[in-house]
Amino acid sequence: MTEINDRIGSYGFMVEPFHADFTGRLTLAVLGNHLLNCASFHAKDRGFGIGTLNQQHYTWVLSRLVVEMEEMPSEYDKFTVETWVEAVYRLFTDRNYRIAAADGRTLGYARSVWAMIGMDDRKPVEMTKVNDGRIMDYVTDYPCPIDKPARIKLAAPRLATTHRVTYSDIDINGHVNSIRYIEHILDAFDISYFKDTAVKRFEIAYVTESYYGDTLDVWIEEAGDKAFNVEIKKDGGKSTVCRGHVSFG
Amino acid sequence: MTEINDRIGSYGFMVEPFHADFTGRLTLAVLGNHLLNCASFHAKDRGFGIGTLNQQHYTWVLSRLVVEMEEMPSEYDKFTVETWVEAVYRLFTDRNYRIAAADGRTLGYARSVWAMIGMDDRKPVEMTKVNDGRIMDYVTDYPCPIDKPARIKLAAPRLATTHRVTYSDIDINGHVNSIRYIEHILDAFDISYFKDTAVKRFEIAYVTESYYGDTLDVWIEEAGDKAFNVEIKKDGGKSTVCRGHVSFG
């Protein structure tokens, strides 16, 4: 872990064999896992990590994640993830990422939106007032030239797949973990999309938690050329778990 | 990566948040992934890694994996995996592992059996004749006090779950990856097994590859107190993909 400057964290990775898909490229789910880990490392090193917050009975919650890749690294490739805080709002913060190849060229960017909530009442808190607003000291305008998350609406989607939540889906909070939704969304597409093209932009907005035994329906609607809006619902369609967007290119 | 001696490789890890299950312990699937990576690192550093073999049109195939844990490390815990070659037979090699906590105490052991095959004809080759039999130089009798894999037979199993193979299951060889079977087997058990107990011993023997679109049936049969034999079949039960054993304790 080297620091580009005090505000930007940079973390090194290598594409492990079981983290590559059938094309030999890193999977988006594993990249997502790395991004969230980097968020955690970066925040921890600067005094606003989840451990520090938990002591004060607050915690971080991921609200949105957008990843846009020009190229995914291949099996055994080394790559780095840079992360930084772009903005702090009253109830949200924008954290961005740059994914770079070993030779330094940009492979892609990502954006995430986080809320801070009370551990007991699960209600959003004003993060500028928590922990002496320390997070404000690290805001930087390092460039992240991809679109911010958009509002995703589905009008007449089709039911693509159904997944019953299993043991392997559940994290330490008792919820389906944020990364598993990425897999469940991508698994709703025919494998030919990944053969002839690759995921160019992926977007997910988390709405409601889901739990062991829930049945998740994955709904898909076309939204342009090789672009799709996605919604995962539970309780027979009564509640939305998350919405997403996938563009292949 | 430090070496205990020239024959034993030792590799450090940390339990990442998304690699822990709902109890906060490392998942067996992620541990399995680490073990296979360590095998790969160890072999590569000693001149019989998959890259070297591929140049000669041979490759490694995992045949069996057994993991027996006293205790799984928890979220954010550091731990190490040691690996070494216990024996080289004509067509197989036994590679063992010790999993240790940061303070050095043993958390568990694992055993794996590998074959070497020709990349073109997929037939087993005599590994003592490949690459000047270099692997023979690294055999060591470092202790691994857990039972070797046993022959698993099911007499009257019940169908526990069915899983249709998706994009996320498939690795660079176009097969369902070895680690995913661990998840599919564990996901066939009710979550209460993981709440009240933990997996004490897990065994898997790989028989036939499965592919995108295959439907995998997971069959389970009791084999003692909180112990189960498992078989994954495809093609409507016509062919066995793998067999396993899971003991909770």
Interface residues (C-beta under 8 A of the other chain):
Chain A: E16 P17 F18 A20 D21 F22 T23 G24 T27 A29 N33 L36 N37 S40 E75 T161 T166 Y167 S168 I170 D171 I172 N173 G174 N177 S178 I179 E183 L186 D187 F189 I191 F194 Y212 G213
Chain B: E16 P17 F18 A20 D21 F22 T23 G24 T27 A29 N33 L36 N37 S40 E75 T166 Y167 S168 I170 D171 I172 N173 G174 N177 S178 I179 E183 L186 D187 F189 I191 F194 Y212 G213
